Amino acid sequence: MTIERYIRIIAGSFILLSLALAHWISPYWLWFTAFVGANLLQAGITKWCLMEDILKKLGVGGSCCSSKPEANDSCCHKQ
């Protein structure tokens, strides 16, 4: 799985979790939802994502097309 998919899964999970917490615990959890949304917006504008840096430090692989792919290991198919 690519790092981009991990980021989407994590962001979506954070949003759903914070909405559930806001519903059952406290509406202040909506600030966490806003924080995630602001980070997604910032990442789209600046092309820098803190979660990407964190995942890379944890050893999660990068995009399958980010470096020169091997012929048999590539998920990027040239046509």
C-alpha positions in Angstrom: 0.0 0.0 0.0 1.3 3.5 -0.8 1.9 6.2 1.7 -0.8 8.3 0.1 -3.4 5.6 0.9 -2.2 5.4 4.5 -2.6 9.2 4.8 -6.1 9.0 3.4 -7.1 6.2 5.7 -5.6 7.9 8.8 -7.2 11.3 7.9 -10.6 9.6 7.3 -10.3 7.6 10.5 -9.4 10.7 12.5 -12.4 12.6 11.2 -14.9 9.8 11.9 -13.4 9.2 15.3 -13.6 12.9 16.3 -17.2 13.2 15.0 -18.1 10.2 17.1 -16.4 11.7 20.1 -18.1 15.0 19.5 -21.5 13.3 19.4 -21.0 11.1 22.5 -18.4 12.9 24.7 -18.1 16.6 24.0 -18.7 19.0 21.1 -15.1 20.3 21.6 -13.9 17.3 19.7 -15.1 19.1 16.5 -11.9 21.2 16.9 -9.9 18.1 16.1 -12.0 17.6 13.0 -11.2 21.2 12.0 -7.5 20.6 12.7 -7.5 17.6 10.4 -9.3 19.5 7.7 -6.9 22.4 8.0 -3.9 20.1 7.7 -5.4 18.5 4.6 -5.9 22.0 3.1 -2.4 23.1 4.0 -0.9 19.9 2.5 -2.8 20.4 -0.7 -1.6 24.0 -1.0 2.0 23.6 0.1 2.7 20.0 -1.0 4.1 19.2 2.4 2.4 16.8 4.8 3.4 16.2 8.4 1.8 12.8 8.5 3.8 11.8 5.5 7.0 12.7 7.3 5.8 10.8 10.4 5.0 7.7 8.4 8.3 7.8 6.6 10.1 8.0 10.0 8.1 5.0 11.1 9.4 3.1 8.0 6.2 3.1 5.9 7.2 3.0 2.3 6.8 5.9 -0.1 4.8 6.1 -3.3 5.4 3.3 -5.7 6.3 5.8 -8.4 8.5 8.1 -6.3 11.8 6.4 -7.3 13.0 4.3 -10.1 10.9 1.2 -9.9 12.2 -2.2 -10.6 10.7 -3.9 -13.7 8.9 -6.6 -11.8 8.2 -4.7 -8.5 6.5 -1.7 -10.1 2.8 -0.8 -9.5 3.2 1.9 -12.1 2.6 0.3 -15.5 4.0 2.0 -18.5 1.9 1.7 -21.6 
